[in-house]
Amino acid sequence: MNKAISFLNEVKAELKKVTWPTKDELVGSIIIVCILVVVFALILGGMDAIFTAFIKHLTSF
């Protein structure tokens, strides 16, 4: 039990050292992540469509 309490006290001490992002930093990061997710989804979707068309073209012979 003492180990658990000691661990939780250490966790609390470490969390006090954390520099949390401001609301503006957080919103900016969320926007960047959302944009990157959409961009990568479009890239992967495009690659999938190209490869699918290529495979269909090869199997039509």
N, C-alpha and C positions, 0 to 999 in steps of 0.2 A: 504494500500500500504506500509506503514511503517513497518507493521508486516512481510510482505513478504521480504522486503529488509533486515530487521533485521535477519530473519531466514536464508537467503542466506549468510549473513556475518558470522553467527554462523557456518553454514555448511563449509564454506571456512576455518574458523579457526580450526575446528575439522579435516578437511582433511590434514591440515599442520602437525597435530600431528601423523598421521598414519605412521607407519613404513612399507613401501612397500617391498615385497620380491625381492631379486635379481633375475636375469635371471636364474642362476643356480638353485636356490631354486624353482622357478616356474616350470622349466623344470622337476626337480626331482619330484615335487608334481604331475604334469600331468602324468608322467610315472607311478607312484604308483597308481593313480586313474584308469588309463587305464588297468593296470594289474589286479587290484581288480575287475573291471567291468567284465573282461573276466573270472576270476576265479568264481565269483558269477553266471555269466551266465551259465557256465559249470555245476556248482553245481545244480542250479535250473533246467536246461535242463535235467540233469541226474535224478533228483528226479521226474520230470514230466514223463520221459520215464518209470521209475520204477513203478510209480503209475498207469500210463496208462496200462502197461502190467498186473499189478495186477488186475485192474478193468476188463480188457478184459478176464483175466483168470477166475474171479469170475462169469462173465456174460455168460461164455460159457457152464456152466452146465445146 
